[in-house]
């Protein structure tokens, strides 16, 4: 009985993906998450899951960062990215980051079923209008993706919270840990990313955004 993970923060589209999964795999058990943090918990709960459908934009995801992290930590989990972006370049970057397929949110249900079957059979799937051409990641993007992939799941959670502008005390509260633990994670994250402060951490993460130039200013955190 296959286990399929669905990560999307829009209930209606999450339900549409679930229906497509059940149509493709009538015996499948579906497990849903509405944020990357919830998804990481699901993956820990179902480490042998057969497929992941991953929304490119959801709480805790900064462009391709969640995809890069999950592919690094769980290389055996086939992943199909779903997104509202229709651009071929966005889809090909997803494949370059390790996705096995890319489904625009305008894709009809029967095509989603085809995508699921194709990926589970070991193929790569793109909608016909996006087929053709390849894209190689820039060296800086490939390097930061590899560094993000090396983070532990808890370090990745802290990374995404930093990128969202949260202070250490907020991160500690949300994760149910002490500020000292957050600081320890920060030290490890900076070492793995090869940077020296939280602003550089956020800048590094922003290289994995769909639009790398879009970054919100970060608040000062005297406790860093």
C-alpha positions in Angstrom: 0.0 0.0 0.0 1.9 3.1 -1.2 2.3 6.2 1.0 2.0 9.5 -0.8 2.9 12.8 0.9 1.1 16.0 -0.3 2.5 19.4 0.8 0.4 22.4 -0.2 -1.1 25.2 1.9 -4.2 25.7 -0.3 -6.9 23.3 0.9 -8.8 23.2 -2.4 -5.7 22.4 -4.4 -4.4 20.0 -1.8 -7.7 18.1 -2.1 -7.4 18.1 -5.9 -4.0 16.5 -5.6 -5.3 14.0 -3.2 -8.1 13.0 -5.6 -5.6 12.7 -8.4 -3.4 10.4 -6.3 -6.4 8.2 -5.4 -7.3 8.0 -9.1 -3.8 7.0 -10.0 -3.2 4.8 -7.0 -6.6 3.6 -5.6 -4.8 1.8 -2.7 -2.6 4.7 -1.7 -2.6 6.3 1.7 -2.3 10.1 1.4 -0.7 12.2 4.2 -1.0 16.0 3.9 0.9 19.0 5.2 0.2 22.7 4.9 3.7 23.9 5.6 7.3 22.7 5.2 7.7 22.3 8.9 4.7 20.0 9.0 6.1 18.2 5.9 9.4 17.5 7.6 7.5 15.9 10.4 5.5 13.7 7.9 8.7 12.6 6.2 10.2 11.6 9.6 7.0 9.7 10.3 6.9 8.0 6.8 10.6 7.7 5.8 9.7 5.0 3.2 7.1 7.1 1.5 6.7 6.4 -2.2 6.1 9.9 -3.6 6.0 13.5 -2.5 3.9 16.3 -4.2 5.6 19.5 -3.1 4.2 23.0 -3.5 6.9 25.4 -4.5 5.4 28.3 -2.5 4.2 27.5 1.0 5.0 28.5 4.6 8.6 27.5 5.3 9.5 27.2 1.6 11.7 29.8 0.0 11.6 28.9 -3.7 13.7 25.8 -4.3 15.1 25.7 -0.7 12.7 23.0 0.6 13.2 20.9 -2.6 17.0 21.1 -2.3 16.9 20.2 1.4 14.5 17.3 1.0 16.4 15.9 -2.1 19.6 16.0 -0.1 18.2 14.4 3.1 15.9 11.9 1.4 17.3 11.2 -2.1 15.2 8.1 -2.4 11.9 10.0 -2.2 10.6 10.9 -5.7 9.4 14.4 -5.7 7.0 16.2 -8.1 6.9 20.0 -7.7 3.6 21.7 -8.1 3.4 25.5 -8.7 1.4 28.3 -10.0 4.4 29.3 -12.2 3.9 28.4 -15.9 7.4 29.4 -17.1 9.6 26.7 -18.6 12.7 28.1 -16.8 11.0 27.7 -13.4 10.1 24.1 -14.2 13.6 23.2 -15.5 15.3 24.7 -12.4 13.1 22.4 -10.3 14.3 19.4 -12.3 17.9 20.7 -12.0 17.4 20.7 -8.2 16.3 17.1 -8.3 12.6 17.1 -8.9 11.3 14.2 -11.0 8.4 16.2 -12.4 6.8 19.6 -12.5 3.0 20.2 -12.5 1.6 23.7 -13.0 -1.5 24.3 -11.0 -3.5 24.8 -14.2 -2.8 21.2 -15.2 -6.0 19.1 -15.6 -6.6 16.2 -13.2 -6.0 13.5 -15.9 -2.6 14.9 -16.7 -1.7 14.9 -13.0 -2.6 11.2 -12.9 -0.2 10.7 -15.9 2.5 12.6 -14.1 2.2 10.4 -11.0 2.3 7.2 -13.0 5.4 8.4 -15.0 7.4 9.4 -12.0 6.6 6.2 -10.1 7.8 4.3 -13.1 11.1 6.2 -12.9 10.6 8.7 -15.6 10.7 12.5 -15.6 7.5 14.4 -16.4 6.7 17.9 -17.7 3.6 19.1 -19.4 4.0 19.1 -23.1 4.2 22.9 -23.4 7.3 22.9 -21.2 9.1 20.0 -22.8 12.4 20.7 -24.6 15.6 22.4 -23.5 17.6 22.0 -20.3 18.9 24.4 -17.7 22.1 24.0 -15.7 22.2 25.6 -12.3 24.7 28.5 -11.9 27.7 27.5 -9.8 26.6 29.7 -6.8 23.1 28.3 -6.8 24.3 24.7 -7.1 26.8 25.4 -4.2 24.2 26.9 -1.9 21.7 24.1 -2.7 24.3 21.5 -1.7 25.0 23.4 1.5 21.2 23.6 2.3 20.9 19.9 1.6 23.5 19.3 4.3 21.5 20.9 7.0 19.6 18.7 9.5 15.8 19.1 9.4 15.8 21.2 12.6 18.6 23.4 11.2 16.5 23.8 8.0 13.5 24.9 10.1 15.6 27.5 11.8 17.0 28.6 8.4 13.6 29.2 6.9 12.5 31.1 10.0 15.5 33.4 9.7 14.8 33.9 6.1 11.2 34.9 7.1 12.6 37.6 9.4 11.9 35.9 12.7 14.0 36.8 15.8 15.7 34.1 17.9 13.1 34.4 20.7 10.3 33.9 18.1 12.1 30.9 16.6 12.7 29.4 20.1 9.0 29.9 21.0 7.7 28.3 17.7 10.1 25.3 18.0 9.6 24.8 21.7 13.3 25.1 22.4 15.6 27.5 24.3 17.2 30.5 22.8 20.5 28.9 23.5 19.5 26.0 21.3 18.5 28.4 18.5 21.9 30.1 18.8 23.6 26.7 18.6 21.7 25.9 15.4 22.6 29.3 14.1 26.3 28.6 14.6 26.0 25.3 12.8 24.0 26.8 10.0 26.5 29.6 9.4 29.3 27.1 9.4 27.6 24.9 6.9 26.6 27.8 4.6 30.0 29.4 4.9 28.7 32.8 6.2 29.2 35.0 9.3 25.8 36.5 10.3 22.1 36.1 10.0 21.8 38.6 7.2 24.3 36.5 5.1 22.3 33.4 6.0 19.1 35.0 4.6 21.0 36.2 1.5 22.3 32.7 0.9 18.8 31.3 1.2 17.5 33.9 -1.2 19.7 32.5 -4.0 17.2 29.6 -4.1 14.2 31.9 -4.5 12.3 31.8 -7.8 13.1 35.5 -8.0 16.5 35.7 -6.3 16.3 39.5 -6.2 13.2 39.5 -3.9 14.3 39.6 -0.3 12.6 41.3 2.6 14.8 43.3 5.0 15.6 41.5 8.2 15.2 42.9 11.7 18.2 43.3 13.9 18.6 40.6 16.5 20.9 41.6 19.3 20.7 38.0 20.7 22.3 36.4 17.6 
